[in-house]
Structure formats: C-alpha cells, structure tokens
Amino acid sequence: MKKRIRTTVLSLAAAAVIISPVLAEEVTTVQVGTMGTYSPFSYEDEDGNLTGYDIEVVRKIEEIDPTLHFEFTSGAWETLFPGLDSDKYQMLANQISGTDERREKYYLTENSYHVATNSIIVKGDRDDINGIEDLAGKSIGLTVGDAHNTAVEEWNEAHDNAIELVYYQEDVTTLLQDIVNGRIDATPNDPAVAVSKAELQGLDVKAVGEPLVKTPVYFIFKQDEAGEDLRNRVDAALTQLIESGELSALSVEWFGADYTPQGVEAAGE
C-alpha cells in the first residue's frame, strides 16, 4: 500500500512539471496599438492611466477570454498601421473604420463594437455654417489618412472643389485649435471625439447639420495565420458581450446612448 501511494504522489508531481509550462503558454499576450490621445475612445485619465471606450471594450474581452492578455502601447495615428505591419502590435484599437483598402490588407473583426458618426465641426458661435454645403468658398481641415475625410472629399469632387481642403499631419486636437483661432472654418469628425477633446482644451466647438455618414468601427489585425486566429478569438468574446448586453451597457456608460450597431439599428437611426 505504501509503495502504491508513493508512486501516485510521484506521478502527480511529475504531471505538474509537465502541465505547468503548457498552462503558461495558453495565455497569449497581445500588444495593442492605440493613440492614447483620442478621447473618449483612447486617452489617459487624470492619474495617467490609459482608458476610453475602446480600451474598456478590450478589457471586457480579456474578462470573457482569460487566455488573452492585452498590453497597450500609445503612438501617433500615422505610426499605428506601420506598427502592425512590423509586429510591434498584434492588434489596433482606435475607433478604426473598415475601408476597402484596410479590408484588403488586414483582418477586421466580424463584429463591429461601435458606430461612429461623421459630422461637420465648427466654432461654437458660428451661425453661417449648418451643413457641408455652407462650406463652399470656405476651408475645412482634414487629418492625412483619416477615414472621416472620404465623405468631404467625395462631396467636394462632385461640387467643383468648392471647399478648400487643408491637410494636417496632426490629429483633431490641432484642427480644433485652428477652428477656434480662425485658421480654418471646419473639420469632419465624430462629435463625441470633437466635443470631448474641445472640453479638455477649453475650446468652444459644436457639430452642425445632419451626419455625413455613420460608420461601424472594428479592431484590426495583421493578415496572417496568427492574426486570423487572434481575430477569431476576439470576435468570439465580442459575440458574448453583444448577446449578454454588456457591450450596449458599456456604450451607454460612455456616451449616454447605445451606439453599438445593435443599439443604432433598434433606435432606427
């Protein structure tokens, strides 16, 4: 009997030695690229901690799938996709829309986690601009490579380039400052972003007119085998968040309304 007991203990100890490394390998650490300056989707709070709607959605995904561990690295917008290409990041989370060019080169989640609104943003005391048509003969600032540009560029091309397009390398923060200072007349952006950033800077801006477009946004991955596997795992967790209502609740917490695709559809917007 003693011999049998001793043999069993040794076997369990040996099994632990074998199993422990496997369990450690099952947790995949994912480097996530994000701007960290794009309030309310990705920014640092007053204590210097990274937060925002996109960041908190990713953290919810980690709660659903504990085999995924996400680490965030902030970088300028123009560095995010090159960082993904070079494997500095394995995932991007920064309110990114699914353009044809991005779908051709990268994997996007099947599930969208937010619907972005693209509206014209002007100085708060302007009453002469109530939509894109009122910008004829005026200037509008655009950030190079930003998906918000498309609707404006297409409208302008169809109307004999009536608007002066001014391109910036900087993000919307600089554009909002230039709107208030009178250097440009407007910029297209999500009002949630523009108003949040303007409040942080003490700037008076507002959204005018009907939205130019409403665009679902996605998490982005490299188009290779590892990227496809990661995309599928993130999608599986997102599906659970959608079905449980947690994603809608998080959207209401951050924006005061449900801007998930399911919420927008239910509202008939």
Secondary structure as UniProt FT lines:
FT   HELIX           2..25
FT   STRAND          28..34
FT   STRAND          37..38
FT   TURN            39..41
FT   STRAND          42..44
FT   TURN            46..47
FT   STRAND          50..51
FT   HELIX           53..64
FT   TURN            66..67
FT   STRAND          68..74
FT   HELIX           77..85
FT   TURN            86..87
FT   STRAND          91..97
FT   HELIX           100..105
FT   STRAND          106..108
FT   STRAND          114..123
FT   TURN            124..125
FT   HELIX           132..135
FT   TURN            136..137
FT   STRAND          139..143
FT   TURN            144..145
FT   TURN            147..148
FT   HELIX           149..158
FT   TURN            159..161
FT   STRAND          164..168
FT   HELIX           172..180
FT   TURN            181..182
FT   STRAND          186..189
FT   HELIX           191..201
FT   STRAND          205..222
FT   HELIX           225..244
FT   HELIX           246..255
FT   HELIX           261..267
//
